[in-house]
Amino acid sequence: RRELREEARRALKAAGVVTLVVTHDPDEAMEIADRIAVMEGGRIAQCAAPDELYANPASALVASLFGEAQRFPAVIDDGAAVMAYGSLPAENFSQGMAAEVIVRPEAVTLELADGANDAFRIGDIRFLGRDWLVLLSSESFPNLEPLRARVDELAGFAIGEAVSVRFDPCGTFVFAA
């Protein structure tokens, strides 16, 4: 199937043919399209190049479609989206507003616990070939879904270890709930 997609894309590009492809497979859309129109509720939620959809999604749906993403409820407080796993800047939202935070695992940076901010424990570590998946549990909210971090190197982290996290703004998004 992948070879067929690549061959079709090359042939259509070479012929200069404009083509509309309808698919429900986000990975397929990313592989073959120059531009993708994402439909939500019968309307176009966003139309952009694949890299633009990934880096600057217009909605929680778009953010969740392209790339691995976790969704967390949040509340806006003093210019920040506050969720169980921490807070993110959220300047353009009203105080007290319900929000949804989307976090890509590669946007979670692990740091050795400093004693003051070690609210997470490493619950599991899995090698994925190119990188490592680290599952984090919250000490304050033990019943929450584990926060997923993808890291290139383990840097001495071990299961059971206390860590703190930072969120890279390039892989975290805040939307109205």
C-alpha positions in Angstrom: 0.0 0.0 0.0 2.8 2.4 0.9 4.6 1.7 -2.4 1.4 2.3 -4.3 1.0 5.7 -2.6 4.6 6.7 -3.3 4.3 5.6 -7.0 1.0 7.4 -7.4 2.3 10.6 -5.9 5.4 10.6 -8.1 3.4 9.9 -11.2 0.8 12.7 -10.5 3.6 15.2 -9.6 5.5 14.4 -12.8 2.3 14.8 -14.9 1.4 18.1 -13.1 -2.0 16.8 -12.2 -4.0 18.3 -9.4 -5.6 15.5 -7.5 -8.1 15.4 -4.6 -7.7 12.3 -2.4 -10.2 11.5 0.3 -8.9 9.4 3.1 -9.7 8.8 6.8 -6.1 7.8 7.5 -4.1 10.8 8.8 -0.7 9.0 8.1 -1.7 8.4 4.5 -2.8 12.1 4.1 0.6 13.2 5.5 2.5 11.0 3.2 0.8 11.9 -0.1 -0.6 15.4 0.3 0.9 18.8 -0.4 -2.1 20.3 1.4 -4.6 18.7 3.7 -8.2 19.8 4.4 -9.3 18.4 7.8 -13.1 18.1 8.1 -14.8 18.5 11.5 -18.6 18.5 11.8 -19.1 18.8 8.0 -16.9 21.9 7.7 -13.2 22.5 7.0 -11.5 22.9 10.4 -8.1 23.7 8.8 -6.5 23.5 5.4 -2.7 23.6 5.3 0.5 21.8 4.4 1.2 18.7 6.5 4.0 20.4 8.5 1.8 23.4 9.3 -1.1 21.1 10.5 1.4 19.4 12.8 3.1 22.5 14.1 0.1 24.9 14.3 -3.1 22.9 14.6 -6.3 25.1 14.6 -8.2 22.7 16.9 -7.9 19.9 19.3 -9.1 17.5 16.7 -6.4 18.6 14.2 -3.7 18.3 16.9 -4.9 14.8 17.8 -5.0 13.6 14.2 -1.5 14.3 13.3 1.2 12.8 15.6 0.8 11.2 18.9 -1.0 13.4 21.4 -2.6 13.2 24.8 -5.6 15.3 25.8 -6.0 16.8 29.3 -8.7 19.0 30.7 -7.6 22.3 32.1 -8.9 25.6 33.5 -7.5 29.0 32.6 -6.1 30.8 35.7 -4.1 34.0 35.5 -3.0 33.5 31.8 -2.1 29.9 32.2 -3.9 26.6 31.3 -3.7 24.7 34.6 -4.0 20.9 34.3 -3.1 18.0 36.6 0.3 17.7 35.0 1.3 21.3 35.3 0.5 24.6 33.5 1.1 26.1 30.1 0.9 29.8 29.0 -2.6 30.6 27.7 -2.7 34.3 27.1 -5.7 34.7 24.9 -8.3 32.9 27.1 -10.7 34.2 29.7 -10.1 33.7 33.4 -11.9 30.5 34.6 -12.6 29.2 31.1 -12.6 25.5 30.6 -9.8 24.4 28.2 -8.2 21.4 26.7 -4.5 20.9 26.6 -2.9 18.7 23.9 0.6 17.4 24.7 2.8 15.6 22.2 5.1 13.1 24.0 8.2 14.6 22.3 7.4 17.9 23.9 7.8 16.5 27.4 11.4 17.0 28.8 12.5 15.0 31.8 14.8 16.4 34.4 16.3 14.9 37.5 14.1 15.7 40.5 15.3 18.8 42.4 13.3 18.1 45.5 11.0 21.1 45.0 9.4 20.0 41.8 9.5 16.2 41.7 5.8 15.5 41.3 6.3 12.6 38.8 7.5 9.0 39.0 8.7 6.9 36.1 6.3 4.1 35.9 7.6 2.3 32.9 10.3 2.7 30.2 10.0 1.2 26.7 12.6 1.2 23.9 10.9 2.0 20.6 13.9 1.8 18.2 14.7 5.4 17.6 13.8 6.7 21.0 12.4 5.7 24.4 8.8 6.0 25.7 8.7 7.0 29.3 5.4 6.7 31.2 5.1 9.1 34.1 2.6 9.0 37.0 1.6 12.0 39.0 2.3 11.8 42.7 -0.6 14.2 43.3 -3.0 12.5 41.0 -2.3 8.8 41.0 -5.5 7.8 39.2 -4.7 9.9 36.1 -3.7 8.4 32.7 0.2 8.3 32.6 1.9 11.2 31.0 3.9 10.0 28.0 7.3 11.3 27.2 9.5 10.3 24.2 13.2 10.9 24.8 16.2 10.3 22.6 18.4 9.2 25.6 17.5 7.9 29.0 20.3 9.9 30.7 20.3 7.6 33.7 16.5 7.7 34.3 15.1 4.5 35.9 11.7 3.1 36.7 10.5 4.4 40.1 12.7 7.5 39.9 11.3 10.9 40.8 11.5 13.4 38.0 10.2 16.8 37.1 9.0 17.8 33.6 9.1 20.7 31.3 6.7 21.2 28.4 8.1 22.5 25.1 5.7 25.1 23.7 6.3 23.8 20.2 4.5 20.5 21.0 1.8 21.7 23.4 -1.4 23.3 22.5 -4.3 24.9 24.4 -7.8 25.1 23.0 -11.2 26.1 24.4 -13.1 23.1 25.7 
